[in-house]
Amino acid sequence: MITLNRTHCQEIFGYAREAVPDECCGLIGGDGAKASNLYPMRNVAANAQVAYEAAPEDLFAAQRQMRERGEQLLAIYHSHPRATEPQPSATDVRLAYYPLAIYFIIGLAGDKPVMRAFKISEADLHWEEVEYVVADE
């Protein structure tokens, strides 16, 4: 189970709101199951309103920073701006290239943002919701 702190959640919600009408995307690095740093990335998808693709240079820079900090990739996040109860789309499942990562999806269509976490298997086109913890600093 992954642990985020409240600041991480607030920052992710902020990135998601800033990206509207597009989807935002980014990585979460950390040690074990505790998140340490967020790595927001530019979404360069052909249709960024319904898909996400991290800018390659942002992805490489984030991976380099994680290595330098001794972190591992814990999670990938992106938003679904028009969802109230976010869940992985068929495209999300098809493009889930990191089977050990948790995938956070932020829905922005309700009164408050909703963030849900999933384990996604691209190999067998399956996903399941998983729990996560939000801790104080």
C-alpha positions in Angstrom: 0.0 0.0 0.0 1.4 3.4 -1.0 1.4 6.4 1.4 1.1 10.0 0.1 1.2 13.0 2.3 -1.6 15.7 2.2 0.7 18.1 0.4 1.2 15.6 -2.4 -2.5 15.2 -2.9 -3.1 19.0 -2.9 -0.3 19.4 -5.5 -1.7 16.7 -7.7 -5.2 18.2 -7.5 -3.6 21.6 -8.4 -1.8 20.2 -11.4 -5.0 18.5 -12.6 -7.0 21.7 -12.3 -4.3 23.7 -14.1 -4.4 21.2 -17.0 -8.2 21.4 -17.6 -9.6 20.8 -20.2 -6.6 18.5 -20.8 -5.5 15.6 -18.7 -2.5 16.1 -16.5 0.2 13.5 -16.0 3.2 12.8 -13.8 5.2 10.3 -11.7 5.5 9.7 -8.0 8.9 8.6 -6.7 9.8 7.3 -3.3 11.3 4.7 -1.1 9.4 1.4 -0.4 5.8 2.4 -0.3 6.2 6.0 0.9 6.0 8.8 -1.7 8.8 11.4 -1.5 8.5 13.5 -4.7 6.2 14.4 -7.5 7.3 14.7 -11.0 4.7 16.6 -13.1 5.1 16.3 -16.8 3.7 17.9 -19.9 1.0 16.0 -21.7 1.9 15.8 -25.4 -0.9 13.3 -26.4 -2.4 14.1 -29.8 -5.8 14.5 -28.1 -4.8 15.6 -24.5 -8.4 16.1 -23.5 -9.0 12.3 -23.5 -5.5 10.8 -23.2 -2.1 11.4 -21.8 1.4 10.9 -23.0 4.3 12.3 -21.0 6.7 14.4 -22.9 9.8 12.1 -23.4 12.3 14.7 -22.2 10.2 15.2 -19.0 10.0 11.5 -18.5 13.7 11.0 -18.9 14.5 13.9 -16.6 12.2 12.6 -13.9 13.7 9.1 -14.1 17.2 10.6 -13.9 16.2 12.7 -10.8 14.7 9.6 -9.1 17.9 7.6 -9.7 20.0 10.5 -8.3 17.7 10.7 -5.2 17.8 6.9 -4.7 14.0 6.7 -5.4 12.0 4.2 -7.3 8.9 4.7 -9.4 6.0 4.1 -7.1 3.1 5.5 -9.0 1.9 7.3 -12.2 -0.9 9.8 -12.0 -3.2 11.4 -14.5 -6.5 13.1 -14.6 -9.9 12.5 -16.1 -11.3 16.1 -16.1 -14.9 15.0 -16.9 -15.1 12.1 -14.5 -16.7 12.1 -11.1 -15.7 8.5 -10.2 -12.5 7.9 -12.2 -11.5 4.5 -13.4 -9.1 3.3 -16.0 -10.2 3.7 -19.6 -9.5 1.1 -22.2 -6.6 3.2 -23.4 -5.2 3.5 -19.8 -5.2 -0.3 -19.6 -3.7 -0.8 -23.0 -0.9 1.6 -22.3 -0.1 0.5 -18.7 3.6 -0.2 -19.3 4.7 -0.2 -15.7 3.0 -3.3 -14.0 4.6 -2.6 -10.6 3.4 1.0 -10.4 0.2 2.2 -8.8 -1.9 4.3 -11.2 -3.7 7.2 -9.6 -6.6 8.8 -11.6 -8.1 12.1 -10.5 -11.7 12.9 -11.4 -12.5 16.6 -11.5 -16.2 16.7 -12.6 -17.7 16.7 -9.1 -17.7 19.3 -6.4 -14.4 18.1 -5.1 -11.6 16.2 -6.9 -11.7 12.4 -6.4 -8.5 10.4 -6.6 -8.6 6.6 -6.9 -5.7 4.2 -7.2 -5.4 1.1 -9.4 -3.1 -1.8 -10.2 -3.3 -2.3 -14.0 -2.1 -5.3 -16.0 -1.6 -4.4 -19.6 -0.7 -8.1 -20.2 -4.1 -9.4 -19.4 -6.1 -6.2 -19.9 -7.2 -6.2 -16.3 -7.4 -3.6 -13.5 -8.4 -3.5 -9.9 -8.8 -0.7 -7.4 -6.3 -0.6 -4.5 -6.2 1.3 -1.3 -3.7 4.1 -0.4 -3.0 6.1 2.7 -2.9 9.9 3.0 -0.8 10.9 6.0 0.0 14.2 7.6 3.5 15.5 6.9 
